[in-house]
Amino acid sequence: MFKKYFSELGLGKIPPGGQLPLGLEKNATVFTSGDQIGLYGNILVECSPRNIIYDPQAQKTVREGGFPYPMKGGFAGGEALDLPAGKYEYKVYVDDTLVAVFPFEVK
């Protein structure tokens, strides 16, 4: 399913004081307080990706989000990261289909 919708998709971070798009660090896996977490990529078929941040230790979803309208082409977005230290998974869905999982850590 990934290749049907995306030619590129990844987890990025924007350090404190950074701004999109120049401040985006692609393929991020470690975040600290004050960082922004975000998704970037290139959409091949118009869709509205949604995401959840999952805590595998607690076995629960700790945050849900997504894009409010269908998109196509290149994109990047970020949001404040206010999670306690730990290991998480950033899961990306199109409709109800899981298309990517990005493990990451907050220190």
C-alpha positions as a LaTeX table, in Angstrom:
\begin{tabular}{lrrr}
\hline
Residue & $x$ (\AA) & $y$ (\AA) & $z$ (\AA) \\
\hline
Met1 & 0.00 & 0.00 & 0.00 \\
Phe2 & 2.88 & 2.38 & 0.74 \\
Lys3 & 4.07 & 2.48 & $-2.88$ \\
Lys4 & 0.52 & 3.09 & $-4.09$ \\
Tyr5 & 0.27 & 6.36 & $-2.15$ \\
Phe6 & 3.82 & 7.59 & $-1.50$ \\
Ser7 & 7.16 & 7.87 & $-3.28$ \\
Glu8 & 8.73 & 9.21 & $-0.07$ \\
Leu9 & 7.57 & 9.32 & 3.53 \\
Gly10 & 9.53 & 9.91 & 6.70 \\
Leu11 & 9.64 & 11.23 & 10.21 \\
Gly12 & 11.36 & 14.56 & 10.69 \\
Lys13 & 12.26 & 16.91 & 13.46 \\
Ile14 & 12.55 & 20.65 & 13.73 \\
Pro15 & 14.90 & 21.71 & 16.54 \\
Pro16 & 14.00 & 24.67 & 18.78 \\
Gly17 & 14.14 & 27.87 & 16.72 \\
Gly18 & 13.96 & 26.00 & 13.40 \\
Gln19 & 11.27 & 26.51 & 10.77 \\
Leu20 & 9.85 & 24.52 & 7.87 \\
Pro21 & 11.12 & 23.66 & 5.35 \\
Leu22 & 14.80 & 24.54 & 5.87 \\
Gly23 & 15.00 & 23.47 & 9.52 \\
Leu24 & 13.56 & 20.00 & 8.90 \\
Glu25 & 15.93 & 17.14 & 9.75 \\
Lys26 & 14.80 & 14.10 & 7.78 \\
Asn27 & 14.81 & 10.52 & 9.07 \\
Ala28 & 14.83 & 11.58 & 12.71 \\
Thr29 & 14.65 & 8.91 & 15.40 \\
Val30 & 15.67 & 10.80 & 18.58 \\
Phe31 & 13.89 & 13.87 & 19.93 \\
Thr32 & 14.33 & 16.11 & 22.95 \\
Ser33 & 12.13 & 18.60 & 24.77 \\
Gly34 & 11.43 & 21.62 & 22.59 \\
Asp35 & 11.71 & 19.73 & 19.29 \\
Gln36 & 8.82 & 19.57 & 16.86 \\
Ile37 & 7.94 & 16.21 & 15.33 \\
Gly38 & 6.55 & 15.96 & 11.85 \\
Leu39 & 5.87 & 13.97 & 8.77 \\
Tyr40 & 7.25 & 14.74 & 5.31 \\
Gly41 & 6.96 & 13.06 & 1.96 \\
Asn42 & 5.56 & 12.98 & $-1.53$ \\
Ile43 & 2.00 & 11.78 & $-2.17$ \\
Leu44 & 1.33 & 10.07 & $-5.51$ \\
Val45 & $-2.44$ & 9.53 & $-5.21$ \\
Glu46 & $-4.59$ & 12.19 & $-3.53$ \\
Cys47 & $-5.35$ & 11.15 & 0.04 \\
Ser48 & $-5.65$ & 12.45 & 3.60 \\
Pro49 & $-2.95$ & 10.75 & 5.68 \\
Arg50 & $-3.61$ & 10.46 & 9.38 \\
Asn51 & $-1.24$ & 9.48 & 12.15 \\
Ile52 & $-1.14$ & 8.18 & 15.66 \\
Ile53 & 1.66 & 8.18 & 18.19 \\
Tyr54 & 1.62 & 4.85 & 19.96 \\
Asp55 & 3.31 & 3.94 & 23.25 \\
Pro56 & 4.24 & 0.24 & 22.88 \\
Gln57 & 5.14 & $-0.15$ & 26.57 \\
Ala58 & 1.73 & 1.12 & 27.75 \\
Gln59 & 0.09 & $-0.43$ & 24.67 \\
Lys60 & $-1.99$ & 2.65 & 23.95 \\
Thr61 & $-2.36$ & 5.54 & 21.55 \\
Val62 & $-1.12$ & 8.79 & 23.10 \\
Arg63 & $-1.91$ & 11.20 & 20.26 \\
Glu64 & $-3.89$ & 11.24 & 17.01 \\
Gly65 & $-3.69$ & 13.68 & 14.14 \\
Gly66 & $-3.75$ & 14.08 & 10.42 \\
Phe67 & $-4.29$ & 16.41 & 7.54 \\
Pro68 & $-7.70$ & 18.07 & 7.33 \\
Tyr69 & $-8.00$ & 17.83 & 3.55 \\
Pro70 & $-6.86$ & 15.54 & 0.72 \\
Met71 & $-3.37$ & 16.28 & $-0.58$ \\
Lys72 & $-1.12$ & 15.34 & $-3.48$ \\
Gly73 & 2.55 & 16.17 & $-4.11$ \\
Gly74 & 5.26 & 17.15 & $-1.67$ \\
Phe75 & 4.42 & 18.08 & 1.90 \\
Ala76 & 5.91 & 18.59 & 5.36 \\
Gly77 & 4.28 & 19.42 & 8.67 \\
Gly78 & 5.28 & 19.64 & 12.28 \\
Glu79 & 3.81 & 19.93 & 15.76 \\
Ala80 & 5.12 & 20.42 & 19.27 \\
Leu81 & 6.41 & 17.29 & 20.94 \\
Asp82 & 5.21 & 17.18 & 24.53 \\
Leu83 & 5.70 & 13.53 & 25.41 \\
Pro84 & 7.60 & 12.15 & 28.39 \\
Ala85 & 10.90 & 10.35 & 27.81 \\
Gly86 & 10.40 & 6.92 & 26.29 \\
Lys87 & 10.13 & 4.90 & 23.09 \\
Tyr88 & 7.19 & 5.41 & 20.73 \\
Glu89 & 5.91 & 4.56 & 17.26 \\
Tyr90 & 4.63 & 7.10 & 14.75 \\
Lys91 & 2.06 & 5.22 & 12.64 \\
Val92 & 0.71 & 6.57 & 9.35 \\
Tyr93 & $-2.63$ & 5.49 & 7.90 \\
Val94 & $-4.49$ & 6.13 & 4.67 \\
Asp95 & $-8.16$ & 5.46 & 5.33 \\
Asp96 & $-7.96$ & 2.52 & 7.74 \\
Thr97 & $-4.84$ & 0.99 & 6.19 \\
Leu98 & $-1.51$ & 1.19 & 8.02 \\
Val99 & 1.13 & 2.32 & 5.48 \\
Ala100 & 4.19 & 3.10 & 7.65 \\
Val101 & 5.57 & 2.80 & 11.17 \\
Phe102 & 8.46 & 4.98 & 12.37 \\
Pro103 & 9.95 & 4.06 & 15.78 \\
Phe104 & 11.37 & 7.02 & 17.70 \\
Glu105 & 12.63 & 7.95 & 21.13 \\
Val106 & 12.13 & 11.01 & 23.32 \\
Lys107 & 15.08 & 11.74 & 25.64 \\
\hline
\end{tabular}
